Amino acid sequence: VVGIDIAKRIHYACFVDDRGRVLRKSFSVSQSRDGFELFYQRILIEMKEQEKTEVIVGIEPTGHYWLNLAYFLEERGIPLAMVN
């Protein structure tokens, strides 16, 4: 599970396992194509290191700032869950 705190310019993401244990401390994700690409690579690396075959990204949709990331993840087949 990847939880993301959505913001205008810089999002913050954290990897946790299915039991809620933090696998990787929070890190920044720029609201840009390059930032999203780096984020996607981090997801793939973390999945390999943790020997995980599935991932889901959870966000709280803030204004319209989450849309670009949602479209980006959808293009790559990464499921997105919106939570309040």
GROMACS elastic network, one bead per residue, 0.5 to 0.9 nm:
[ bonds ]
;  ai    aj funct       b0    kb
    1    14     6  0.82965   500
    1    15     6  0.58626   500
    1    16     6  0.53474   500
    1    17     6  0.59337   500
    1    18     6  0.68196   500
    1    20     6  0.85179   500
    1    54     6  0.86723   500
    1    55     6  0.56786   500
    1    56     6  0.50836   500
    1    57     6  0.58499   500
    1    58     6  0.71863   500
    2    13     6  0.65126   500
    2    14     6  0.56200   500
    2    16     6  0.63493   500
    2    17     6  0.86115   500
    2    43     6  0.82913   500
    2    55     6  0.73636   500
    2    56     6  0.62248   500
    2    58     6  0.60653   500
    2    59     6  0.85759   500
    3    12     6  0.82375   500
    3    13     6  0.55202   500
    3    14     6  0.53973   500
    3    15     6  0.65826   500
    3    16     6  0.77397   500
    3    26     6  0.89847   500
    3    56     6  0.85951   500
    3    57     6  0.58819   500
    3    59     6  0.60844   500
    3    60     6  0.89656   500
    4    11     6  0.66078   500
    4    12     6  0.54790   500
    4    14     6  0.65813   500
    4    26     6  0.87750   500
    4    29     6  0.89911   500
    4    57     6  0.73151   500
    4    58     6  0.62441   500
    4    59     6  0.51946   500
    4    60     6  0.76481   500
    5    10     6  0.89381   500
    5    11     6  0.55580   500
    5    12     6  0.51106   500
    5    13     6  0.63655   500
    5    14     6  0.88687   500
    5    58     6  0.89238   500
    5    59     6  0.64639   500
    5    60     6  0.69410   500
    5    61     6  0.89272   500
    5    62     6  0.88359   500
    6     9     6  0.86840   500
    6    10     6  0.74903   500
    6    12     6  0.68687   500
    6    13     6  0.86935   500
    6    59     6  0.69249   500
    6    60     6  0.68642   500
    6    61     6  0.70501   500
    6    62     6  0.62377   500
    6    65     6  0.68263   500
    6    66     6  0.62690   500
    7    10     6  0.57181   500
    7    11     6  0.52310   500
    7    12     6  0.81496   500
    7    31     6  0.83073   500
    7    62     6  0.71045   500
    7    63     6  0.89166   500
    7    65     6  0.64240   500
    7    66     6  0.79002   500
    8    11     6  0.75875   500
    8    31     6  0.72928   500
    8    62     6  0.87283   500
    8    63     6  0.89463   500
    8    64     6  0.88512   500
    8    65     6  0.57868   500
    8    66     6  0.86951   500
    9    29     6  0.86475   500
    9    30     6  0.62146   500
    9    31     6  0.51150   500
    9    32     6  0.82557   500
    9    65     6  0.83476   500
   10    28     6  0.62574   500
   10    29     6  0.56565   500
   10    31     6  0.56745   500
   11    27     6  0.83419   500
   11    28     6  0.56716   500
   11    30     6  0.62565   500
   11    31     6  0.69067   500
   12    26     6  0.61231   500
   12    27     6  0.54397   500
   12    29     6  0.58330   500
   12    30     6  0.86277   500
   13    25     6  0.81465   500
   13    26     6  0.51247   500
   13    27     6  0.54808   500
   13    28     6  0.63671   500
   13    29     6  0.70089   500
   13    39     6  0.87889   500
   14    22     6  0.73907   500
   14    23     6  0.78565   500
   14    24     6  0.60451   500
   14    25     6  0.55866   500
   14    27     6  0.65920   500
   15    21     6  0.85270   500
   15    22     6  0.60184   500
   15    23     6  0.53241   500
   15    24     6  0.51225   500
   15    25     6  0.69601   500
   15    26     6  0.74011   500
   15    43     6  0.85986   500
   15    46     6  0.82403   500
   16    19     6  0.76808   500
   16    20     6  0.54308   500
   16    21     6  0.52486   500
   16    23     6  0.50428   500
   16    24     6  0.70364   500
   16    25     6  0.88068   500
   17    20     6  0.52979   500
   17    21     6  0.54601   500
   17    22     6  0.66597   500
   17    23     6  0.65653   500
   18    21     6  0.75321   500
   20    23     6  0.88745   500
   22    25     6  0.66409   500
   23    46     6  0.86307   500
   23    50     6  0.83304   500
   24    27     6  0.84041   500
   24    46     6  0.84130   500
   28    35     6  0.87361   500
   28    39     6  0.87910   500
   29    32     6  0.83839   500
   29    35     6  0.54755   500
   29    36     6  0.68013   500
   29    38     6  0.78645   500
   29    39     6  0.63703   500
   30    33     6  0.82131   500
   30    34     6  0.76152   500
   30    36     6  0.69059   500
   30    38     6  0.89559   500
   30    39     6  0.86765   500
   31    34     6  0.83631   500
   31    35     6  0.61346   500
   31    36     6  0.70724   500
   31    65     6  0.82679   500
   31    68     6  0.80312   500
   31    69     6  0.77189   500
   32    35     6  0.50233   500
   32    36     6  0.61232   500
   32    37     6  0.85689   500
   32    68     6  0.84163   500
   32    69     6  0.86154   500
   33    36     6  0.51163   500
   33    37     6  0.61606   500
   33    38     6  0.86952   500
   33    68     6  0.88107   500
   33    69     6  0.87891   500
   33    72     6  0.84052   500
   34    37     6  0.50602   500
   34    38     6  0.62487   500
   34    39     6  0.85574   500
   35    38     6  0.52018   500
   35    39     6  0.61525   500
   35    40     6  0.86533   500
   36    40     6  0.61081   500
   36    41     6  0.86327   500
   36    69     6  0.69127   500
   36    72     6  0.73438   500
   36    73     6  0.84885   500
   37    40     6  0.50739   500
   37    41     6  0.62839   500
   37    42     6  0.86649   500
   37    72     6  0.87858   500
   38    41     6  0.51061   500
   38    42     6  0.62127   500
   38    43     6  0.87006   500
   39    42     6  0.50417   500
   39    43     6  0.63012   500
   39    44     6  0.88195   500
   40    43     6  0.50804   500
   40    44     6  0.64222   500
   40    45     6  0.87356   500
   40    73     6  0.79772   500
   40    76     6  0.86285   500
   41    44     6  0.51267   500
   41    45     6  0.61636   500
   41    46     6  0.85452   500
   42    45     6  0.50725   500
   42    46     6  0.59767   500
   42    47     6  0.84481   500
   43    46     6  0.51923   500
   43    47     6  0.60862   500
   43    48     6  0.86398   500
   43    55     6  0.81523   500
   44    47     6  0.51789   500
   44    48     6  0.63006   500
   44    49     6  0.87120   500
   45    48     6  0.51931   500
   45    49     6  0.61635   500
   45    50     6  0.85689   500
   46    49     6  0.50405   500
   46    50     6  0.59278   500
   46    51     6  0.81561   500
   46    52     6  0.81596   500
   47    50     6  0.52531   500
   47    51     6  0.57185   500
   47    53     6  0.66922   500
   47    54     6  0.76666   500
   47    55     6  0.76306   500
   48    52     6  0.63629   500
   48    53     6  0.80477   500
   49    52     6  0.78601   500
   52    55     6  0.75438   500
   54    78     6  0.88172   500
   55    78     6  0.69707   500
   55    79     6  0.73312   500
   56    78     6  0.64809   500
   56    79     6  0.51662   500
   56    80     6  0.59103   500
   56    81     6  0.71729   500
   57    73     6  0.87577   500
   57    78     6  0.73096   500
   57    79     6  0.62731   500
   57    81     6  0.61373   500
   57    82     6  0.85378   500
   58    79     6  0.86518   500
   58    80     6  0.58215   500
   58    82     6  0.57909   500
   58    83     6  0.67525   500
   59    62     6  0.85904   500
   59    66     6  0.79470   500
   59    80     6  0.74724   500
   59    81     6  0.63783   500
   59    82     6  0.50868   500
   59    83     6  0.59738   500
   59    84     6  0.81131   500
   60    66     6  0.82379   500
   60    81     6  0.85203   500
   60    82     6  0.55385   500
   60    83     6  0.50341   500
   60    84     6  0.53743   500
   61    64     6  0.74072   500
   61    65     6  0.75471   500
   61    66     6  0.57273   500
   61    67     6  0.81850   500
   61    82     6  0.63868   500
   61    83     6  0.74760   500
   61    84     6  0.77039   500
   62    65     6  0.60086   500
   62    66     6  0.63198   500
   63    66     6  0.73046   500
   63    67     6  0.88422   500
   64    67     6  0.57403   500
   64    68     6  0.83470   500
   65    68     6  0.69631   500
   65    69     6  0.80637   500
   66    69     6  0.55755   500
   66    70     6  0.61534   500
   66    71     6  0.88437   500
   67    71     6  0.61902   500
   67    72     6  0.85319   500
   68    71     6  0.52890   500
   68    72     6  0.61793   500
   68    73     6  0.87061   500
   69    73     6  0.61248   500
   69    74     6  0.84854   500
   70    73     6  0.52461   500
   70    74     6  0.60692   500
   70    75     6  0.86704   500
   70    79     6  0.89232   500
   70    80     6  0.69949   500
   71    74     6  0.50630   500
   71    75     6  0.62654   500
   71    76     6  0.88758   500
   72    75     6  0.53201   500
   72    76     6  0.67720   500
   72    78     6  0.88571   500
   73    76     6  0.51684   500
   73    77     6  0.62862   500
   73    78     6  0.51446   500
   73    79     6  0.72013   500
   73    80     6  0.75426   500
   74    77     6  0.50565   500
   74    78     6  0.57130   500
   74    79     6  0.67585   500
   74    80     6  0.77384   500
   75    78     6  0.77495   500
   76    79     6  0.89431   500
